[in-house]
Amino acid sequence: MQPLDNRDREEFRGANDPALRALIDARDDTERHRALELVLRDARPVVSAVLATHRNSVLGQEDLEDIEATVMLRLFRRLARLPVAQGEAISSFPDFVARLTSNAVYDTLRQRFPRRTRLKNRLRHTLGRDGRFVTWLVNGRTTASLRIWGTERIDAIEAPVVTRDQADARMLDPEYPGDALEAVLRRFGKPIALDDLIRIFGVLWDISDDQFSSIEELVIDSTQLLEVEAREHLALLWQEIRDLPSGQRSAILLNLRDAEGLNAVMLLILTGTTTFTEVAGSLQMTTEQFAAIWGDLPMDDLSIAARLGVTRQQVINLRKSGRERLRRRMRRRHQWTSGS
């Protein structure tokens, strides 16, 4: 990019955090290197503070050290490009470093523990969207509570445990995570840290990172869509979905959502696994009819029931039986391809 003239440089200085001004104003390589060293030195406490919140997580000390090295390298590369266009200004340097560090932590967790990460995303999404819940930080940990309990409670329970034998039907049903979360919170009568909720529902919903246990684990992680193995997996999954009876197929596709609760059918199309026309046909719709409901996906069970002319419970039963069939078929395919 072309160097900034004096006027643009002054505007760029004003748009960036004052901590970066010495770097922006450096007149030669010597000044630039000295300023960069000082900025990187100031970044380390921020990186350490963010990583400290993960020291009791599933990440070990070596993981955290690797993440710190990655963050510092990314930060060096980013700062080495200053000054550049106005659109790349860093208005708050500490916030930028914290966000960079959090993203690096998340990248590591997502790669190491993909199913656990999807479970965390799903619980976060439910807690953020369902009016029954509130979340806040307690001693640096995201903690969930029922809204009716008020927002001042900080008496989170320590290390709560629920086994499948102790759980009721609502806790064991991943189709309705809001109901499951409410049931678990009411069981203990206290707020619960998000990390503990992830551990609880990992047990209750049989979600781990060493097996395929449900359709959420069989399908769709948008972070892996460019990987050849993931694309092959999606292609096999789509074949199995097409082979389902029409009712099961519709109950699954019309409700199919990714880890963020958004329309996962779009991911199947964007990856080239299938086409818009083919999905419409599998739902026994014309492309025009499918386009008309596209903005409503994923649909809730009542909407699906009205479209299929059945009851809400029948929709739940259709999707449950369809998922069971997909689980069995995909496990069988996995055994064939692995030679086990």
Secondary structure, 3 states (H helix, E strand, C coil): CCCCCHHHHHHHHHHCCHHHHHHHCCCCHHHHHHHHHHHHHHHHHHHHHHHHCCCCCCCCHHHHHHHHHHHHHHHHHHHCCCCCCHHHCCCCHHHHHHHHHHHHHHHHHHHHCHHHHHHHHHHHHHHHHCCCEEEEEECCEEEEEEHHHCCCCCCCCCCCCCCCCCCCCCCCCCCCHHHHHHHHHHHHCCCEEHHHHHHHHHHHCCCCCCCCCCHHHHCCCHHHCCCHHHHHHHHHHHHHHHCCCHHHHHHHHCCCECCCCCECHHHHHHCCCCCHHHHHHHCCCCHHHHHHHHHHCCCCHHHHHHHHCCCHHHHHHHHHHHHHHHHHHHHHHHHHHHCC
